[in-house]
């Protein structure tokens, strides 16, 4: 499995109401444990964790065109948002969803 997040994902997350959580001082992801888990999975696994000040990952700079499922999930979340659910999509909404 190869998952990559790119394109309009940040814009869609923002539109869907997803916000950034605060990172406690000294916090770091357990990349070693996640990498060990990834080694046991079939296929190619890459991942990344990014905060405002740091970037961690396993083969995180790999490019892949596989974010479609995640983008679709965010689109559904956006379309189900109470302020969007029962109204026509604006030109801005359509421009955001088109890619």
Buried (B, 14 or more C-beta within 10 A) or exposed (E): EBBBBEEBBEEBBBBBEBEEEEBEEEEEBEBEEBBEEBEEEEEEBBBBBEBEEEEBBBEBEEEEEBBEEBBEEBBEBBEEEEEBEEEEEEEEBEEBBEE
